[in-house]
Structure formats: structure tokens, C-alpha cells
Amino acid sequence: MNKGDKWVIKAGSSLVSGNQEGINIDFISQLASQIDFLKKNDQEVIIISSGAVAKGMNDLGFDKRPDHLAILQACAAVGQRGISEIYQKTFESLGYTTGQVLITHDDIANRTRYLNAKNAIEALLDLGIIPIVNENDCVATEEISFGDNDRLGAALAGLIRADRFVMLTDQDGIFDDDPTKNKQAKLLDRINLDDENIDLSQILNSSSGLLGRGGMKTKIEAARTSLNSGAITWVASGLKADTLLKIYEGEEAGTQLLTEKSTLSSRKLWISSFGSVLGTIVIDDGASEALLTKGKSLLSVGITEVTGDFNKGHLVNCIDKDGREIATGLSNFSSAEIAAIKGLSSEEISTVLGYLAQEEVIHRNNLVLS
């Protein structure tokens, strides 16, 4: 296991919800204990937690899940506050601070909000704070209507370039048949999503609905997304107190999902999923060398020209003076801003633009070489 690996750990509603104030506090405690182990081994952790609706239902005195969407959203509003307090109290006893982050899928799809969310979460990690992320169910209805935060977790894994994405559930992993109906059903240790010899439709049909409200289909979809962004992915039991420890130690735990794509190919695929290239940045020889051989970010001082009309968060090409494509990435600035700061040092950006901005025009985490 590499020092400083980033983990996105998604805890499903079947695990988080319970009879203790609407929340399974015992589960959160054992999850915190495992994360304490990871943190002490220099791992960075982000938690995706369901359970806000269940917590809110308990606090508002509902005996059964309301049918009215607005009431469910009201439950989420109350529950998000309460569940955040429980996580903070639990982790505080271990010496950690948590931060609540509410995200919608639009925040991932919208490039400007994507960069804002990415920067906020990475700032929390830099400060040693454990982000507790949930979909903002007060305004976004996907988790309420369709199931768990599997897809949100996978999108977040791509957002912060996670090394590992673990979907914790109330089952041991993915089986070749429904284990509640077939006692002979076998746990699949590994599934290669690119293996043409594996009939995923049979697995989906036999296991649909077993793993919380999200179901098996959303977990497979989430796995494809996380694998495309380069994160090693698991579906594993959250009921066992050593699942994350086993994954850390390289032991078998649950079902590991694999792809035949290389990390670079997956990274390119993820970047390209943000749409068409909307502009071009011409860079000098020094910037070209910094990107190609030193793994550096693109700074304004190395930019000689910009073409196209684009905004912060849009996809742009970087080319050298001879027109050779060097890289593609997500810009932290609009084309107008880049035109104003090209050739300037990072220290001069705020003076020229009149406001605080990023030092990097394209951060290396949001850039792939051609």
C-alpha cells in the first residue's frame, strides 16, 4: 500500500440506518475504528454516507418512510444535521475533526462547481480533516428516489483522483446467484468488467436489489465510473470489523472489480468525459518540458497565447509553438483571464485580475499528456 493513498469509502443506508436515534451508531463506531487504522498508516480518507433520511424520520417521529417527496426532503434536511453530529462526535473521540460536504450530481457535471468541490475537499484533506460527504437531498432527489450514493461515490472518486473506492454493504460482496435463495451461491472474489466471458446480465438479474436501495446495477455502473478514473474498486461487507484492514494489507475482501484499461487510458477517458475541447493554450518550451518530463502543473508564466472562448472548468488543449499537442486538461481560468495573465508569474495573477485565484492554470491532477 502506498503512503498517502486516497480512499473513498461509501457506507450504504442498510449499514448506516438503525434503531439508535435512527442511526446504527455501532456501525459508525467500527467504521471509525478502521479509518483510524488507515489514517495512522498515512492514508487519506473520504466517507460517502447515506442515512440522512432515516435519521430525519427518527427525529421527526415518522414510523414509516413518507411517500411525499417534499417530506422526504424535509427529513433529509433534519437528518443531515444529526448524522453530521454523530460522525463528528465519534471521530472526535479518536482525535479527528470531520467536515460535512453536501454535493449534488450537478456539482460533478458542472465544470465550475466541479473544480470548487474538488478544491474544497482537497483543502479539507490537506488540513487533516475527514470529509463526510452526502448528496444534498434537500435539493437533489436522486438518492431519495433511486437508491444509495454509489454513483455519487464513484463520481467523487474521479473528482479527487482516489486510489481506492470501497462500496460497503450488508452483503459479503457480489455473488453468482442470489444467496438468500440459493445456498450454493458463490462469492465472486474478482470480476473483470472487460472480460467477454463473464455474463454480467446474469449476475445483475440474480443479485438485483440485494445490496441496499441502490441495487447491483448501480454498483456495477459505479464501478465502471471509478475504474475509468483509475480507482481500484471493491464491493465488500461493512458488517465485518476488518474489511478495510484486509484491503489495506492486500488480502482478499469482498469482490474486487477490475478493468483491462491502463491507468493512463482510464484517466484520459475520464478527462474526455467532460465534453468537447473548447479552447487552445500555446505554451513555451519550458512549460512543455515541465509538463512532459517533470509532472508539473501548467503555470501562467509558460503561456504565450490562448484561442477560443471558454470558462473556468472547461476542457482545453495545450500545444507547443510548433502546434504539437502536449496535453489536455481542465482550466482554472476563463480564456479572457488567461489572455490577461499569460506570461506572468503566479505572484502577479492577483494584482492583474484584482482577485484571489488559483496559481495553476491547469493543475497536474486535471491534466493528461497526449
TORLUM-646176 format. One record per residue (C-alpha): residue in one letter; x, z, y. Coordinates in pm, whole numbers, padded with zeros to 5 digits, always signed. Layout:
AXZY/...
//
This chain:
M+00000+00000+00000/N+00137-00097+00340/K+00183+00153+00617/G-00074+00107+00889/D-00323-00096+00685/K-00669-00118+00839/W-00966-00022+00623/V-01331-00095+00695/I-01540+00133+00474/K-01911+00068+00459/A-02136+00351+00339/G-02482+00234+00233/S-02809+00406+00313/S-02857+00504-00052/L-02548+00723-00012/V-02585+00848+00345/S-02956+00932+00333/G-03056+01259+00169/N-03259+01578+00182/Q-03018+01771+00404/E-03161+01712+00752/G-03232+01354+00643/I-02864+01302+00562/N-02658+01357+00247/I-02406+01590+00407/D-02231+01642+00071/F-02154+01268+00055/I-02024+01262+00412/S-01802+01560+00333/Q-01645+01399+00026/L-01608+01069+00216/A-01431+01256+00495/S-01201+01419+00242/Q-01095+01079+00105/I-01046+00940+00454/D-00835+01245+00539/F-00610+01141+00248/L-00588+00785+00380/K-00513+00900+00734/K-00236+01128+00610/N-00088+00821+00443/D-00079+00627+00771/Q-00390+00419+00706/E-00631+00325+00985/V-01000+00365+00901/I-01326+00240+01048/I-01654+00359+00894/I-01971+00149+00890/S-02254+00394+00834/S-02619+00337+00759/G-02866+00625+00769/A-02982+00635+01132/V-03344+00554+01046/A-03356+00816+00768/K-03209+01079+00998/G-03457+00994+01273/M-03750+01004+01032/N-03650+01355+00931/D-03607+01472+01289/L-03942+01323+01395/G-04130+01461+01094/F-04216+01138+00912/D-04279+01187+00540/K-04259+00817+00460/R-04094+00515+00616/P-04308+00384+00905/D-04436+00027+00884/H-04432-00039+01259/L-04105-00191+01375/A-04107-00016+01714/I-04149+00323+01541/L-03855+00241+01313/Q-03651+00159+01621/A-03752+00490+01775/C-03640+00666+01457/A-03307+00484+01482/A-03263+00595+01843/V-03309+00959+01747/G-03116+00928+01421/Q-02812+00760+01570/R-02755+01064+01787/G-02795+01305+01499/I-02583+01117+01247/S-02304+01084+01501/E-02305+01461+01549/I-02283+01520+01172/Y-01987+01284+01134/Q-01810+01443+01430/K-01867+01797+01303/T-01744+01703+00954/F-01429+01526+01071/E-01359+01784+01340/S-01317+02044+01065/L-01034+01825+00930/G-00871+01784+01270/Y-01004+01441+01367/T-01211+01304+01652/T-01474+01036+01591/G-01624+00783+01828/Q-01968+00626+01790/V-01978+00247+01826/L-02312+00064+01823/I-02283-00309+01758/T-02529-00592+01707/H-02456-00915+01525/D-02483-01087+01863/D-02179-00887+01973/I-01984-01055+01694/A-02123-01405+01755/N-02094-01394+02136/R-01727-01453+02207/T-01706-01246+02524/R-01876-00944+02368/Y-01672-01001+02053/L-01348-00951+02245/N-01490-00648+02426/A-01595-00488+02097/K-01260-00572+01935/N-01065-00421+02224/A-01278-00105+02226/I-01240-00042+01852/E-00869-00111+01855/A-00829+00125+02152/L-01003+00398+01950/L-00764+00336+01660/D-00463+00347+01892/L-00583+00686+02017/G-00611+00818+01661/I-00992+00828+01676/I-01205+00733+01376/P-01474+00480+01483/I-01817+00538+01327/V-01996+00205+01358/N-02362+00126+01307/E-02581-00163+01404/N-02768-00081+01722/D-03108-00066+01556/C-03280+00025+01883/V-03242-00335+01995/A-03132-00521+01679/T-03364-00529+01382/E-03162-00688+01100/E-03063-00362+00929/I-03418-00229+00958/S-03581-00549+00836/F-03342-00685+00576/G-03118-00410+00446/D-02785-00244+00469/N-02497-00315+00704/D-02298-00522+00451/R-02280-00828+00672/L-02205-00622+00980/G-01919-00456+00792/A-01778-00790+00683/A-01802-00925+01037/L-01623-00615+01162/A-01351-00665+00901/G-01289-01004+01059/L-01320-00861+01409/I-01029-00621+01374/R-00842-00816+01102/A-00890-00546+00841/D-00664-00544+00540/R-00927-00384+00315/F-01306-00391+00316/V-01482-00150+00079/M-01860-00154+00029/L-01950+00187-00115/T-02277+00202-00305/D-02468+00415-00556/Q-02356+00194-00847/D-02012+00166-01010/G-01976-00192-00888/I-02110-00532-00991/F-02240-00574-01346/D-02300-00885-01551/D-02659-00770-01601/D-02897-00503-01474/P-02753-00175-01613/T-03088+00002-01568/K-03249-00242-01812/N-02957-00343-02031/K-02746-00060-02170/Q-02485-00317-02277/A-02432-00445-01923/K-02061-00457-01839/L-01894-00366-01515/L-01701-00663-01379/D-01358-00544-01268/R-01288-00862-01072/I-01485-01162-00953/N-01315-01473-00817/L-01574-01626-00587/D-01396-01962-00614/D-01396-01969-00996/E-01626-02251-01103/N-01658-02093-01447/I-01841-01790-01309/D-02217-01824-01275/L-02282-01622-00960/S-02652-01710-00969/Q-02689-01522-01297/I-02516-01217-01151/L-02733-01231-00842/N-03054-01267-01040/S-02970-00991-01283/S-02846-00743-01025/S-03060-00818-00722/G-03190-00510-00550/L-02973-00264-00740/L-02735-00177-00463/G-02947-00039-00182/R-03176-00228+00053/G-02919-00496+00117/G-02916-00614-00243/M-02648-00801-00432/K-02694-01126-00242/T-02593-00974+00091/K-02292-00811-00071/I-02169-01144-00209/E-02229-01306+00130/A-02044-01021+00300/A-01756-01055+00054/R-01718-01423+00136/T-01702-01340+00507/S-01448-01060+00467/L-01232-01263+00227/N-01234-01554+00470/S-01086-01324+00733/G-00815-01204+00496/A-00950-00864+00390/I-00920-00761+00025/T-01274-00663-00074/W-01441-00422-00316/V-01790-00311-00418/A-01744+00037-00561/S-01910+00372-00619/G-01950+00611-00329/L-02066+00882-00567/K-01716+00935-00703/A-01476+01154-00508/D-01169+00942-00583/T-01280+00580-00531/L-01082+00525-00211/L-00785+00712-00352/K-00777+00481-00655/I-00794+00173-00435/Y-00510+00309-00224/E-00299+00374-00536/G-00368+00024-00669/E-00579+00146-00960/E-00900-00019-01077/A-01210+00097-00894/G-01546-00077-00898/T-01540-00454-00859/Q-01272-00631-00661/L-01380-00964-00514/L-01117-01235-00484/T-01067-01579-00335/E-00818-01854-00411/K-00768-01922-00041/S-00442-01803+00107/T-00448-01552+00388/L-00347-01816+00637/S-00618-02055+00520/S-00873-01777+00540/R-00751-01685+00885/K-00783-02044+01003/L-01128-02066+00853/W-01233-01750+01033/I-01099-01870+01370/S-01261-02211+01325/S-01597-02047+01259/F-01619-01965+01628/G-01709-02323+01712/S-01552-02624+01881/V-01233-02618+02083/L-01334-02621+02450/G-01001-02647+02624/T-00627-02706+02604/I-00337-02496+02728/V+00002-02661+02772/I+00291-02422+02708/D+00667-02444+02773/D+00948-02438+02519/G+00997-02062+02547/A+00632-01991+02473/S+00635-02238+02184/E+00930-02061+02028/A+00770-01718+02083/L+00455-01827+01901/L+00621-02023+01621/T+00917-01805+01529/K+00861-01459+01677/G+00493-01391+01608/K+00427-01322+01976/S+00113-01345+02186/L+00072-01617+02448/L+00151-01488+02797/S+00067-01649+03130/V+00434-01698+03220/G+00470-01960+02946/I+00171-02171+03054/T+00231-02489+03256/E-00115-02649+03255/V-00476-02595+03146/T-00752-02852+03089/G-01117-02818+03001/D-01389-02585+03124/F-01416-02268+02916/N-01485-01897+02949/K-01330-01583+02811/G-01361-01574+02432/H-01380-01950+02382/L-01162-02136+02135/V-00870-02331+02285/N-00572-02535+02165/C-00213-02465+02266/I+00011-02772+02287/D+00374-02819+02389/K+00496-03052+02666/D+00510-03344+02420/G+00147-03299+02317/R+00217-03141+01978/E-00043-02885+01875/I+00121-02544+01833/A-00172-02308+01778/T-00543-02243+01821/G-00691-01917+01942/L-00949-01723+02140/S-00873-01698+02510/N-00889-01370+02700/F-00938-01564+03024/S-01154-01846+03160/S-00995-02183+03241/A-01026-02107+03613/E-00844-01776+03569/I-00566-01938+03366/A-00523-02205+03634/A-00469-01926+03885/I-00219-01724+03678/K-00025-01994+03490/G+00349-01944+03519/L+00311-01589+03648/S+00440-01271+03486/S+00192-01032+03330/E+00254-00782+03610/E+00128-01034+03867/I-00208-01104+03700/S-00400-00815+03858/T-00262-00896+04203/V-00365-01261+04184/L-00706-01212+04022/G-00790-00892+04208/Y-00900-00700+03900/L-00760-00548+03583/A-00730-00796+03297/Q-00557-00839+02963/E-00183-00901+02964/E-00208-01162+02687/V-00383-01492+02749/I-00423-01520+02371/H-00339-01217+02161/R-00149-01291+01840/N-00433-01131+01640/N-00668-01402+01774/L-00433-01694+01717/V-00338-01916+01424/L-00045-02155+01414/S-00119-02521+01349/
//
